[in-house]
Amino acid sequence: MARSLAASHCSYILTPRGKTLLICRIDLEKVQELGKHFRWEKPGTCPACGSSRLWGHGFVLRFFFGFAFGLWMKRWRCPDCGSVHTARPADYIPGMQYSYSVQKASIEVKLAGKSFLKTISRQNQQHWWKTFLSRSRESANWTCLHTFFRKSHETGQLPVTKRPIYRESWPAAVAPYLSFAVTVKPRPFNLE
């Protein structure tokens, strides 16, 4: 669910475990050039709780197609609710290294009955195409792929990943440890 932040160039998407992706209109070439010295615009309020107290929470390395090295994306943390907010370029779907426009062009070419784009690896494009077909079947739209593509594009989503990116509530995983404390009596003898 993307919502706009007041007085900011970012919108946001809530993700599991209290993290938020701040979808920002940023120049990636400038971020590459300046690295951690890039001047990030701090959000006015916490997207999760609305608090105005946001602290810098360092940087995280993210990789994008067209850049030889990873780019440092800024993070903020809210001390009131504990949420962590990470900046992300607007044209990149969360969890993807290729831009929305590249993926859209690849799907459009296949819908037109042509071969994959020559500038992008065929394997990635095959993955996007197969996932697109799978998603269209799941939505019972497998007979008219053009309609499914148009409706997906109108909502701002491109179904080329199997990850549930825009889902707000994620299923809770079973904890790998016991939910209660276990006290064990010490052995009366030594095993050595």
N, C-alpha and C positions, 0 to 999 in steps of 0.2 A: 504494500500500500504506500504510494508515494504522496507526500504532502509537502507543501511549501513552508519554508521557514520565513518568519517576518524579517524584513530588512537584510536579506541575504541573497546570494546568488546560488544557493543550494536548496534542493529538496531532499527528502530522506526516505529510506526504506528500512523498516524495522526487521531485524533478523533474530534468530534464536539466541538464547543466553544473554540477553540484554545488550547486544551490540547493534549499532545502527550504521548503515551506510549513508553517508552524506553525498548525494549525487550532485556534483558541482560542475559548473562551466569553467573549465581551466584549460590553459594552453600547456599541453604535455611537453612541447619543445622547451618551453620556459622552465618547467619543472625539471627536465633533464639537465638543462644548462646550469640552474642554480642549486639543484639538489635539495638538501635540508635548509638552505638559506632562502628558498622560495617563500614569499609572504602569503601565507594562507589567511583567508578571511575567517575569523572565528565566528561560529554561529552565535546569535544573540541569546538564545535560550536552548535548554536541553530539549531535544525532540521527544524524549521519553516522558519527562515529568514537568517540563516547563520552567525549571530552575534557571536563574541567570548566572549561576556559578559553574563555569566550565573551566577545567584546567587542561593545559597541554599534557598529552599522554604519550609523547614521543612520536616515532614514525614506524611505518611498516613498509617493507619492500614489496612492490607489486610489479609484475611483468606484463608488457603490452606489445602486441604485434607492431613491428616497425621500429622498435627500439632495441638496440643491441644489449643493453643492460637494464636491470630493474630500476624502477623509479620510486622515490621515497614519498609515500602518501602520509599526510598528517592525521593524527588521532587526537581526540579530546576525551576527557573523562568527567563525568558528573559526580561530585562528591556526595550529593544528596541521594541519588538513586543507584549509583554505582555503574551506570551505563557507559559503554565505550562507543564512541562515534568515530568512524573512519571515513576520510574523504575518498571519493571515487569519481573519475571523469564521467561526464554526462552521457557520452556516446558509447560507453562500454557497459554491457550487461554484467551485473555482478557475477563473479566467478568465471568470467570469460576473458581471454587475452585479445580477442579480435573485436573490433568495433561493431556496433549495431548495423552501421551502413554496409560494412563488408559482408556480414552474414546475410543481410537482407538482399544484397546484390547477388550473392551466391544462390539463394533460394529462388529469386526471380529468374535467373538464368536457367535453372533446372525446370522451373514451371513452364518456361518458354520452349522446353524440349531441346535445349542446347547442352553442350558439354560444360563441365565445371570451369571456373575462372582459372586462367593460367598463372596468375600472380600469387595464388594461395595454394597451400598443399592440398592435394586431392583427398588425402585421408581425412583431414579436418572437414572438408566440404561434404564428403560421404557421411561422416558422423552427423553433421547438421541435417543433411537431407533425410537420413534414416530416422533421426529423432523427430524431425518435422512430420514425416509420414506416420510415425508411431503416435505422436500427439494428435494428429488429425483423426486417426482411427479411434483413439480414446474418446474424443469428443463427438463421435458418430458423424464426422464430416469427411469421410474418406472418399466420397463420390465426387465432391467438388473442392479440389485443393485450392483453386484460385479464391473461392469464397472464404475458406478457412484462413488463407494467408491474409486476405484483405481485412477480415474481422480482427485477426490477431494484431495486425499492424495498426489498425484504428485504436485499439486499446493500449498501444504502446509496448506490447510484449511480442516477442518473437520466439515461438516454441522450438528452439534449437538445442536445448539442454534438458537433460533428464532431472536435473536438480530442481526441487520446488523453491525457486528463488523468491517469489513474491508471496509466499505463504506466511501468515502471521503466527499461527500456533503450530508448533512442531510437536510430533509425538514424543513423549518422555521416554528416554531409554532406561532400561533396567540397570540399576547401579551394580557395578562389579564387586561391591563389598556389602557386608551385612548392614542393615539399617539400625541395628542395636549393638550395644557393646557386649562382648563375650569375655568373661573372666575365666581363666584356666588356672587350676591349682598347679603350683610348681611341683616338679617330680621330686620324690623323696630321695632319689639317688642320681648320680651322674652317669651319663651314657658313654663317657669317654674311657 
